[in-house]
Each structure stands twice: as structure tokens, then as C-alpha cells.
């Protein structure tokens, strides 16, 4: 079966077969490193042989570097607090010949939102603010529609703000002064960097410190996150990687990733080891109260009953039957991810220093492959069971997905995808079992329909197991601004559909 954008190294596939035969004994108590001293080399438990898994990950990385091409990347996999694997591949600085390591500090893009949300919730735990506070409490001069938004609306992307793209501090200030909501607050889910740049301003008002200083003093220093901080302060971050952009065959330094353009929505740097430490600190209650941690990990629920698998600065999802949470991040392409499997006590972090439009290899591609190897899971594939045509009609119809309209029609035991008023399908969705459907050309893209009275009311869009968007059934006539040009060619329309179904969606989103 053809699986676009997936890695297929023979060594990795062979290792996947071997993993299931490995002994799964108890892991040793190696202890969680919090001190600012250099991280110790990872060690594996003598009662469980991870050598096949490590060889498989090495094979994935060895294939990813030239395929990207990617200058450098780092990967960490921890189980029960112990390092299974923590290493770098390629170069942090290609020109200087400096190798990437597990301590290399990378821009983490929208993984920053995970930290920003925790900072806001920490201030709430301390009584400095309430999640139900309107923005007008902190910005009395805000336009009425902005001032009425609550902190909770910003945390879970239900504010009604739909502006994508970079969201620097100056732009967030402009939103407060001029307004900018497109929909009723709390009624829809739509990802926007502006939600979190506004939260950065709230942190500054509530704490009396600028965002970068607050993160450094309240989060990084107490937890020993020595490679974590605001990227603009790169001189203070040891092992800061250079940033690269790749073409088809070459890699070159770039100034594209200017972290100030994303402020509290995407301006932090970190290492894979620090991201693992961060997830451990959250789990151990060293950042938030148990109630706040639970709220961070609870899906957003809309008034119409639909759920978006996004908590407070936290993406939710599944790899196989394994529940995961964390965040993804990228600019031109996905370059950062941290995934916490709370039921398995496993954490995976992947960071890249190279971006490329329509990249053939992304951080979440690697993360999802690593997790399938670790948990011995098969590749996603459509169900062999056929679905009767009448049953498919439960899912057919028109949906509003963000600012665009999508129509599903039944055809030959599958659903065809039609953007806007387009008559020609741009993709086909195959049944995956139950209310799950997989993109026929790229099975890593999934739609999970949410039912009401035996009829689909909406769907969640997932890529590599991560929630990336919400579709709501719509009977309204589409607005012209929401339509994809019905005359655009099929290839262009299919590319748009797939791009919107990945995390992040595109460079403008900066997710």
C-alpha cells in the first residue's frame, strides 16, 4: 500500500517485528534529572532489551536526514522516568560541524502554547486571575467584543478569533485596541495564534513581568530547564541550534523563523530532554494543581455538544488505542512535537532544525512512527469491512470546517470530499471502523465523526493521531468568502485539503 510521506526503512520495519518479542520487565528507577547540570547519557533497563527499538529509531533518523533534507534533529523517548533513547542526529550547526545532541536547544514553535497555558493556569492557582475573567479586567480600553472574551476562550481556541499567521506582541496589542473576532465567543473551535499572544499579554499584566522573564523565573529555573527560554535570548541558551530551510536537495541557513513574530504563541526554544522534564513536572504536580492539570487535558465542549480534542494549550489524540497529549509546532512545516502517554507513562519528543514547504518528513511523522515501533502497532489502514450505502448517508452533507466549507458525498462504499461548491471530489475517505474514516491516499489523516440521533453532527480531524480541526454540520448557504473556487483543478484542491488536515496546516498558521 502506498503511504505518502511515511518512512519505510527496512531496518525500522524489521525492528518493529523484533520489539514484540522483547522482554517487558520492570524498568529501573534511574531518577528524574532536574538540576541545571548536563544531562547524563541515557541508559536502558537491564530487564528490558530496547536494542531493537533503538536500532529502528536510528534507521528512521538516518533515512529522514537526507530525505528532508534535514540538517539536524533530536529525539528522546522515556518510559517510567527512564531514558530509553535520547540523542541527536546530524548537525546543530552544519557550517561549524557542531553535532546535534539531546541537549541541543531548538525553536519549538507552537509547543510554546503548552507552556503559556500552564503559566496562565499557574497564575490562576495562585489567585492572581480567574479563567473566567474577561479581558476587560486587564485591558479596560479593549473593544467590547474583545473585552468580553474570557481567558478560558483563549486557552481552548473558542474565542471566535480566526486570524492565522504570525502573532507578534504588537499585533496582539492591536487586536485589543481595534477588535477582530469573526464569530460569537464560545460557539466554535478555530485555532489562532492570536489567542495565545493575547494570553502572553495577560501573563504580563497579572504577574508584573514580561513574558520571557516570567517563563524563565517561574518555569525554567525552578524545574532545571536549562535549554528552555525565549528564543530571542538565544545567547543565554546553551547549545542553541542554527535554523535552516531546505530545498529539494540542499539545506541552507534561514532567518524565516523569527520567534518574535509568534510571541507567547510560538516564541520559545527548548531541547528534547527539557520537554520530557517539562511533562514529568506537570505529571508530578510541580507546576499545576491536580484540578488545573485535569482542566488542561479536558477536551473543549461547545454549546451544541460537539467536542474538540484540544484542552488548554494541549492537543489530544490517539495512536492506535494509546491516548496521548502534548503539542505540535512548526512554521513552513511541522518541526516540533512532545507527546505524553499518561496511561503508559511514556513520553516522546522530536525536534528538527530544518523547515520546508510540503516537507516529505516532519516531526510528527517521526513521532508517530517511533510510537508505532515502541507500542508494536500496525500502520493505519482502512477497514476491510464494507459499509452499506444507506449507512454512509449518515455522514454525507455539508460541514463548516474553520473558515471553509466541505461537502461529503457517498460513492462506492466511501465518502468523497468536495471543498466548497466544487463538484469534483478532491479526496476519498475510506471506512476505518465505527465512525472513523481514513483518507484513501494518506491514511495518517483521519476523520472521527461525532453522532447525534444516528446522524453525524460534526467530526474531528486528526493527523498522525493529533487533533487538528473540527467540522460542524451546516445547513446554511455558504458565504462567498468561505468557498474554494469550484473551478480550481483537482490537484490544487486536494493539496489544500491535505494541508488543512495536517498539524500545523501551513506557514501562515505557524502551529
Helices and strands as residue ranges (DSSP letters): H 10-19, H 51-68, E 72-79, E 82-93, E 98-99, E 106-107, G 109-111, H 112-125, G 135-137, H 144-147, H 151-155, H 169-178, H 193-207, H 211-214, I 215-220, H 221-223, E 229-230, G 231-236, E 244-246, E 251-253, G 259-261, H 263-266, E 268-270, H 272-283, H 290-296, E 300-301, E 307-308, E 315-319, E 322-330, E 334-341, E 346-352, E 354-355, H 363-375, H 389-392, E 397-401, E 404-411, E 414-419, E 427-433, E 436-439, E 445-452, E 455-463, E 466-473, G 480-482, H 490-500
